[in-house]
Amino acid sequence: MSVLRTKDVEAAVSATDEPEHRLKKNLGPLDLTVFGVGVTIGGGLFVLTGTAAASYAGPAVAVSFAFAAIACGLAALCYAEFASTVPVAGSAYTFSYATLGELIAWIIGWDLILEFFVGAAAVASGWSGYLATALEGTPLAIPAAVANTTDGFMNLPAGLLILALTAILVLGIRLSSRINQVAVAIKVGVALLFVIAGSFFVKATNLVPFVPPSRPTEAATGLTQPLIQAVGGLEPSMFGWGGVVGGAAVVFFAFIGFDVVATTAEETRRPQRDMPIGIMGSLAVCTLLYVTVSLVVTGIQNYRRIDPSDAAPLATAMAHAGHPALARIIAIGAAVGIIVVVMILLLGQSRVAFAMARDGLLPPVFAKVHPRYRTPYVVTILVGVLAALLAAFTSIDVLAELVNVGTLAAFILVSIGVLVLRRTRPDLERGFRTPFVPVLPIVSAVVCFYLMLNLAIETWIRFVVWMAIGLVIYLLYGRSHSRLARPAITRSDQG
């Protein structure tokens, strides 16, 4: 009953062929890249850009995006090796199970549930802001009472969106992929429209100083201050290079996506070749768009005049430039584009929970596959309903930082896992090998941990509480119901 028992890699791969658990292999490299771009280009680009510029980094928010991209790129190289070596649903959860042991696998699985589940709710909350902007002044304008949780008592559009996408996900991965491709084309087109049109209205004076001088602030005190600030005894401040790093910790939310690609490894036709292409390709495209869009936003509108609570900063910037028609087009395109971010986060969540249930760590009902559509429909429906409720009654600000801390924790464990698997199973066939081992995985883990330290203390508290709840569930249920608790299946008991 050791909590350090590991799952045999070959057994994990062979389990994917069990008739009652088998998923359809419909995805190729283009599908995976588009999935990655689809989930990554969304709330971070269309919502958090303004928040990070106004409250953290000023025009240097572009550097914040670049720094976050470097941290993600290091982790992405580790993900690519794992996904090509262990092509099984579950992403970092499955990888950790094969390297670090069952308890760590449970922790990372529970962590991923936080990332994808809360992330879907957060992005849906941000999406409703663009929808409200797009419909403002029309007969379909959304009443303030149900438009968001700031001006009203609930965010009805966000909840309804998640329920509709849940139904689509139940119908199959192929349908989800096709919808994603259309929506990605729309939102990438909108981002390019904003960059091209907005570049004509950029004022150089708005970008000076590029890194605003650091100054004290009353906002970050008590539980709202970054952990590194409290531990190091630093005075609360904003902007400066400290603000650039703090902004990177916030906009890191914009990069969750390539790890969702890893959750679909079991549904990929040639995962050894296609997974690395999808992961690295999507990250490269998204980084380029983030940096250029953030430069144009702060070039059009001085960061001092950006409202950090604005749910549609790109549209607002274009309206500020005197082009309300373009602003409406951008708002409509962003609203359409953000939809698939929510869909793919829900997809990732259902695949992680499906993998955990198949391993016995969650009730087996969650591993049920629809006899016709071959999707994990039970867990998809449950996740959809709960995420809809969370999105309807919670703001994006609280949710985004919670997603960040969970994602960074997952990246750290995956980086460590690459080192462990290289040592314990050097014989495994690897479609992709992380370069500069052990230096690169170690640097990846250190950078991610540093970004975690820049998140608020209250975010850490919520994270610890969530993980504590997960640990109790594992000890009371998962540990005894695990498939590895059966001697005939257990390959390794390292405890």
matplotlib code that plots the C-alpha trace (Angstrom):
import matplotlib.pyplot as plt

x = [0.0, 3.0, 2.3, 5.5, 4.5, 4.9, 2.9, 4.7, 5.0, 4.2, 1.2, -0.1, 0.2, -1.5, -4.4, -5.4, -6.4, -9.0, -12.3, -14.3, -11.7, -10.4, -10.6, -10.6, -7.2, -8.2, -5.7, -2.6, 0.1, -2.1, -5.0, -2.6, -1.0, -4.4, -5.6, -2.6, -3.2, -6.9, -6.6, -3.6, -4.9, -7.8, -8.3, -4.6, -4.4, -7.8, -8.4, -5.2, -3.1, -4.6, -4.5, -0.8, 0.1, -1.9, -1.0, 2.4, 4.7, 3.4, 4.7, 7.1, 4.2, 5.7, 8.8, 6.5, 5.0, 8.4, 9.6, 6.6, 7.1, 10.7, 9.5, 6.8, 9.3, 11.6, 8.7, 7.3, 10.5, 10.1, 6.4, 7.3, 9.7, 7.1, 4.2, 6.2, 7.4, 4.2, 1.3, -1.5, -4.3, -3.7, -0.7, 1.5, -0.5, 0.3, 3.9, 4.4, 2.7, 5.4, 8.3, 7.7, 5.1, 1.4, 1.1, 3.0, 0.8, -2.3, -1.1, -0.3, -3.6, -5.5, -3.4, -4.3, -8.0, -7.5, -5.8, -8.2, -11.4, -10.8, -9.2, -12.3, -14.4, -12.0, -11.8, -15.6, -15.9, -13.6, -15.4, -18.7, -17.0, -16.2, -19.7, -21.2, -19.1, -20.0, -23.8, -23.8, -26.3, -28.2, -31.5, -29.5, -27.6, -27.0, -28.7, -26.1, -27.7, -26.6, -23.7, -21.0, -20.4, -19.0, -22.1, -24.7, -25.3, -24.2, -22.4, -25.2, -23.5, -20.4, -22.4, -24.5, -21.4, -19.8, -23.0, -23.2, -19.6, -20.0, -22.6, -20.2, -17.4, -19.7, -20.4, -16.7, -13.2, -13.4, -16.4, -14.5, -11.4, -13.3, -15.1, -11.7, -10.1, -12.8, -12.7, -8.9, -8.9, -11.3, -9.4, -5.9, -7.4, -8.8, -5.4, -3.6, -6.3, -5.7, -1.9, -2.0, -4.7, -3.5, 0.1, -1.1, -2.3, 0.7, 2.4, 6.0, 5.4, 3.1, 5.9, 8.2, 9.5, 9.3, 9.9, 8.2, 10.1, 9.2, 7.0, 5.3, 1.7, -0.9, -2.6, -0.3, -0.4, -1.3, -2.5, -2.7, 1.1, 3.4, 4.9, 8.4, 7.7, 6.5, 9.4, 12.1, 10.7, 10.3, 8.2, 5.0, 5.7, 4.5, 6.3, 10.1, 11.7, 10.0, 6.7, 7.8, 8.4, 5.2, 3.4, 5.0, 3.5, 0.1, 0.2, 1.5, -2.3, -2.1, 0.2, -1.8, -2.5, 0.4, 0.0, -3.6, -2.2, -0.4, -3.7, -4.8, -1.8, -4.0, -6.2, -3.2, -2.4, 1.4, 2.1, 5.9, 6.2, 3.1, 3.0, 6.4, 5.3, 1.9, 3.4, 6.3, 4.6, 1.6, 3.8, 5.9, 2.9, 1.3, 4.4, 4.8, 1.2, 1.3, 4.4, 3.2, -0.4, 0.8, 3.2, 0.3, -2.1, 0.3, 1.3, -2.3, -3.3, -1.0, -0.7, -1.7, -5.1, -5.8, -8.5, -7.1, -10.6, -11.5, -12.7, -12.1, -8.8, -8.1, -11.6, -11.3, -7.9, -9.3, -12.3, -9.8, -8.1, -11.4, -12.5, -15.5, -16.4, -13.1, -13.5, -16.8, -15.3, -12.5, -14.9, -17.0, -14.0, -12.5, -15.8, -15.9, -12.3, -12.3, -15.1, -12.7, -10.3, -13.1, -13.9, -10.3, -9.8, -12.9, -11.5, -8.2, -10.0, -12.2, -9.1, -7.2, -10.1, -10.7, -7.1, -7.3, -10.5, -9.1, -6.3, -8.7, -7.8, -11.3, -14.6, -14.8, -17.9, -15.7, -13.9, -17.0, -16.8, -19.9, -20.6, -21.3, -19.2, -16.2, -15.8, -15.6, -19.1, -19.9, -16.9, -17.3, -20.9, -20.1, -17.1, -19.2, -22.0, -19.6, -17.5, -20.7, -21.6, -18.2, -18.0, -21.5, -20.6, -16.9, -14.7, -11.7, -9.2, -9.4, -9.5, -6.6, -4.0, -5.3, -4.8, -1.3, -0.1, -1.5, 0.0, 3.5, 3.4, 2.6, 5.5, 8.0, 7.0, 7.2, 10.6, 11.8, 10.1, 12.2, 15.3, 13.9, 12.6, 16.0, 17.6, 15.1, 14.0, 16.8, 15.7, 12.3, 11.8, 11.7, 10.2, 11.7, 14.5, 14.7, 18.1, 20.8, 19.7, 20.1, 20.6, 17.5, 14.9, 16.6, 16.5, 12.8, 11.9, 13.7, 12.2, 8.7, 9.2, 10.4, 7.2, 5.2, 6.8, 5.5, 1.9, -0.2, -0.1, -3.9, -3.4, -0.9, -3.4, -6.2, -3.8, -2.6, -6.3, -7.2, -4.2, -5.0, -8.6, -7.1, -4.7, -7.6, -9.5, -6.5, -5.9, -9.6, -10.3, -7.6, -4.9, -7.0, -8.9, -5.9, -5.4, -1.8, -3.1, -3.9, -0.7, -1.3, -1.1, 1.6, 5.0, 6.9, 6.5, 9.3, 8.1]
y = [0.0, 2.3, 5.8, 5.7, 2.8, 3.7, 2.7, 0.7, 2.7, -0.2, -1.1, 2.5, 2.5, -1.0, 0.1, 2.6, -0.4, -1.7, -1.7, 0.0, 2.8, 3.2, 6.7, 7.5, 8.5, 11.3, 14.0, 15.0, 17.7, 20.4, 19.6, 19.6, 23.0, 24.5, 23.1, 24.7, 28.1, 27.8, 27.4, 29.7, 32.7, 33.9, 35.4, 36.3, 38.2, 39.7, 40.4, 40.3, 42.5, 45.7, 44.5, 43.7, 46.9, 49.2, 47.5, 45.9, 46.6, 49.5, 49.2, 46.6, 44.2, 42.9, 41.8, 40.2, 38.1, 37.2, 36.2, 34.1, 32.5, 31.6, 29.8, 28.0, 27.1, 25.4, 23.4, 22.7, 21.0, 18.7, 18.1, 17.2, 14.5, 13.0, 13.2, 11.5, 8.8, 8.1, 8.9, 8.4, 10.7, 12.6, 14.9, 15.6, 13.3, 10.2, 11.3, 11.7, 8.3, 6.7, 8.5, 10.0, 7.6, 7.5, 10.1, 12.7, 11.6, 12.2, 15.6, 16.7, 15.3, 17.2, 20.2, 19.8, 19.6, 23.0, 24.4, 23.3, 23.4, 26.9, 28.1, 27.3, 29.2, 32.2, 32.4, 32.1, 35.1, 37.2, 36.1, 37.6, 41.1, 41.0, 39.7, 42.6, 45.1, 43.5, 43.6, 47.0, 49.4, 46.6, 45.0, 42.0, 44.0, 42.0, 43.4, 44.5, 42.4, 39.2, 40.4, 39.9, 39.6, 43.2, 45.1, 42.3, 39.2, 36.6, 36.1, 34.3, 34.3, 32.6, 29.8, 29.2, 29.1, 26.3, 24.2, 24.5, 23.6, 20.6, 19.2, 19.7, 17.8, 14.9, 14.5, 13.8, 15.0, 15.4, 17.9, 19.8, 20.0, 21.3, 24.0, 24.9, 25.4, 27.8, 29.8, 29.9, 31.4, 34.1, 35.1, 35.0, 37.1, 39.6, 39.8, 40.5, 43.1, 44.8, 44.8, 46.0, 48.6, 49.7, 50.2, 53.3, 54.9, 54.0, 57.1, 56.7, 58.9, 56.3, 53.8, 56.1, 55.2, 51.6, 50.3, 52.8, 53.7, 51.6, 53.4, 52.4, 51.3, 50.8, 48.0, 45.1, 44.6, 41.8, 38.7, 40.5, 41.0, 38.6, 35.9, 36.9, 40.4, 39.2, 36.7, 39.2, 42.1, 44.3, 47.4, 47.1, 48.6, 48.5, 48.9, 48.8, 45.4, 43.9, 44.9, 43.3, 40.0, 40.3, 41.0, 37.8, 35.8, 37.2, 36.9, 33.4, 32.6, 33.5, 30.6, 27.7, 25.7, 23.6, 21.4, 20.8, 19.5, 16.9, 15.6, 14.5, 12.3, 9.2, 10.6, 11.4, 9.2, 9.4, 10.9, 10.3, 12.7, 14.9, 15.8, 17.8, 19.6, 20.6, 21.7, 23.8, 25.1, 26.5, 28.1, 29.9, 31.3, 32.5, 34.2, 36.3, 37.4, 38.3, 40.5, 42.4, 42.9, 44.1, 46.7, 48.0, 48.2, 50.3, 52.3, 53.3, 54.1, 55.3, 52.6, 55.3, 55.5, 51.8, 50.6, 47.4, 46.1, 46.5, 43.2, 44.2, 46.3, 45.7, 47.0, 49.9, 50.9, 50.9, 53.0, 55.3, 55.7, 57.0, 53.9, 52.4, 50.3, 48.5, 48.2, 46.4, 44.0, 43.2, 42.6, 40.3, 38.4, 38.1, 36.8, 34.1, 33.2, 32.9, 30.4, 27.6, 28.4, 27.4, 24.3, 23.0, 23.6, 21.6, 18.9, 18.8, 18.6, 15.7, 13.7, 14.1, 13.0, 10.1, 8.9, 9.1, 7.2, 4.5, 4.1, 3.7, 6.9, 8.3, 6.4, 4.2, 5.9, 8.8, 6.4, 5.5, 6.1, 6.8, 3.7, 5.8, 8.9, 7.3, 10.3, 10.2, 11.6, 11.2, 13.2, 15.7, 16.5, 16.7, 19.0, 21.2, 21.7, 22.6, 24.9, 26.7, 27.4, 28.6, 30.9, 32.3, 33.5, 34.2, 37.0, 36.4, 38.1, 35.6, 32.7, 33.6, 33.7, 30.4, 28.9, 30.3, 28.7, 25.3, 25.4, 26.4, 23.6, 21.2, 22.5, 22.0, 18.4, 17.6, 19.2, 17.0, 14.0, 14.2, 13.8, 10.9, 9.0, 9.4, 7.7, 5.0, 4.1, 5.0, 2.2, 3.8, 4.9, 8.7, 10.5, 13.7, 14.3, 17.4, 19.1, 20.1, 17.6, 18.0, 21.8, 22.7, 20.8, 22.3, 25.8, 25.2, 24.2, 27.1, 29.7, 28.4, 28.4, 32.0, 33.0, 31.2, 33.3, 36.4, 35.4, 36.8, 35.1, 34.6, 32.7, 30.4, 29.9, 28.9, 26.6, 24.9, 24.4, 22.8, 20.5, 19.5, 18.6, 16.5, 14.7, 13.7, 12.3, 10.3, 8.8, 8.0, 6.6, 6.7, 4.9, 1.8, 1.7, 2.2, -0.4, -0.7, -1.8, -5.1, -7.3, -8.8, -5.4, -3.7, -3.6, -1.6, -0.9, 1.3, 2.0]
z = [0.0, -0.5, -1.6, -3.6, -5.9, -9.5, -12.6, -15.2, -18.4, -20.6, -18.5, -18.7, -22.5, -22.8, -20.6, -23.4, -25.5, -23.0, -24.9, -22.2, -21.8, -25.4, -26.9, -30.6, -32.2, -34.4, -33.9, -36.0, -35.6, -37.1, -34.7, -31.7, -32.7, -33.3, -30.0, -28.3, -29.9, -29.4, -25.6, -25.1, -27.1, -25.0, -21.6, -21.2, -24.5, -24.6, -20.8, -18.7, -21.0, -19.6, -16.0, -16.1, -17.9, -15.5, -12.2, -12.7, -15.7, -17.8, -21.4, -20.2, -20.0, -23.3, -21.4, -18.8, -21.5, -22.8, -19.4, -18.8, -22.3, -21.4, -18.2, -20.2, -23.0, -20.5, -19.1, -22.6, -23.6, -20.6, -21.4, -25.0, -23.9, -21.5, -23.9, -26.7, -24.2, -22.3, -24.8, -22.3, -21.3, -18.1, -19.0, -16.0, -13.8, -15.9, -16.3, -12.5, -11.9, -13.9, -12.3, -8.9, -7.3, -6.7, -4.0, -6.1, -9.1, -7.1, -5.9, -9.5, -10.8, -8.1, -9.0, -12.7, -11.8, -10.1, -13.2, -15.8, -13.9, -12.4, -15.6, -17.6, -15.1, -15.2, -18.9, -19.2, -16.8, -18.9, -22.1, -20.9, -20.7, -24.4, -25.2, -23.2, -25.1, -28.5, -27.7, -26.0, -27.5, -29.4, -28.5, -27.3, -24.6, -21.5, -18.3, -15.7, -13.0, -14.8, -16.9, -14.3, -10.6, -10.2, -11.2, -10.7, -8.6, -11.2, -14.6, -16.5, -19.9, -18.5, -16.9, -20.0, -22.2, -20.2, -20.3, -24.1, -24.5, -22.3, -24.6, -27.6, -25.8, -25.0, -28.8, -29.6, -30.0, -33.8, -33.6, -30.8, -33.1, -36.1, -34.0, -32.5, -35.9, -37.0, -33.8, -33.8, -37.3, -36.1, -33.0, -34.6, -37.3, -34.8, -33.0, -36.3, -37.2, -33.9, -34.4, -38.0, -37.5, -34.1, -35.2, -37.1, -33.8, -31.6, -30.0, -29.0, -25.9, -24.5, -24.4, -22.5, -19.9, -21.1, -17.6, -15.3, -12.1, -9.1, -6.6, -3.3, -3.4, -0.8, -2.7, -1.9, 1.9, 4.2, 2.4, -0.9, -1.1, -3.0, -0.9, -1.9, -0.7, 2.8, 3.2, 2.0, 4.1, 1.0, 0.8, -1.3, -4.7, -8.3, -11.7, -12.0, -12.8, -9.8, -11.4, -14.6, -12.9, -10.9, -14.2, -15.6, -12.7, -13.5, -17.3, -16.9, -17.0, -20.6, -21.4, -20.0, -23.1, -24.3, -21.2, -22.3, -25.6, -23.6, -22.1, -25.6, -26.2, -26.1, -28.9, -31.2, -34.2, -33.9, -30.5, -30.6, -33.5, -33.3, -29.6, -29.6, -32.8, -31.2, -27.9, -29.2, -32.3, -30.4, -27.7, -30.4, -32.2, -29.0, -27.7, -30.9, -30.7, -27.0, -27.3, -30.4, -29.1, -25.7, -27.3, -29.5, -26.5, -24.4, -27.5, -28.3, -24.7, -22.0, -19.3, -16.6, -18.3, -18.7, -16.3, -14.6, -14.2, -17.9, -19.2, -22.8, -23.0, -26.7, -27.7, -25.3, -26.7, -30.2, -29.1, -27.4, -30.7, -32.2, -34.1, -32.3, -35.3, -35.2, -31.4, -31.9, -34.5, -32.1, -29.3, -31.4, -32.6, -29.1, -27.8, -30.4, -30.0, -26.2, -26.4, -27.5, -24.6, -22.2, -24.3, -24.4, -20.7, -20.0, -22.4, -20.4, -17.1, -18.2, -19.6, -16.3, -14.2, -16.7, -16.3, -12.5, -12.4, -14.8, -12.3, -9.4, -7.7, -8.4, -8.5, -11.6, -12.9, -14.0, -16.4, -18.3, -22.0, -24.1, -26.2, -29.4, -29.1, -27.2, -24.9, -21.1, -20.8, -17.1, -15.9, -18.7, -17.7, -14.0, -14.6, -16.9, -14.4, -11.5, -13.7, -14.9, -11.3, -10.4, -13.5, -12.8, -9.3, -9.2, -10.7, -13.1, -10.9, -8.0, -10.4, -12.6, -9.8, -8.4, -11.9, -12.1, -8.8, -9.8, -13.3, -12.0, -9.5, -12.3, -14.4, -11.5, -11.0, -14.7, -14.9, -12.0, -13.5, -16.7, -14.6, -12.7, -15.8, -17.5, -14.5, -13.8, -17.4, -19.8, -22.1, -23.0, -26.6, -26.6, -29.7, -28.3, -25.9, -23.7, -24.5, -21.9, -19.3, -16.3, -16.5, -18.5, -16.3, -13.1, -14.5, -15.5, -12.0, -10.4, -12.7, -12.1, -8.4, -8.5, -10.4, -7.8, -5.1, -6.8, -6.3, -3.4, 0.0, -0.2, -3.4, -1.7, 1.2, -1.2, -3.0, 0.2, 1.3, -2.0, -1.9, 1.7, 0.7, -2.1, 0.3, 2.5, -0.4, -1.5, 2.0, 2.5, -1.0, -3.7, -1.7, -1.1, -4.4, -6.6, -9.3, -8.1, -4.7, -6.4, -6.2, -9.7, -11.3, -9.2, -11.0, -8.5, -4.8, -3.8, -0.3]

ax = plt.figure().add_subplot(projection="3d")
ax.plot(x, y, z, "-o")
ax.set_aspect("equal")
plt.show()
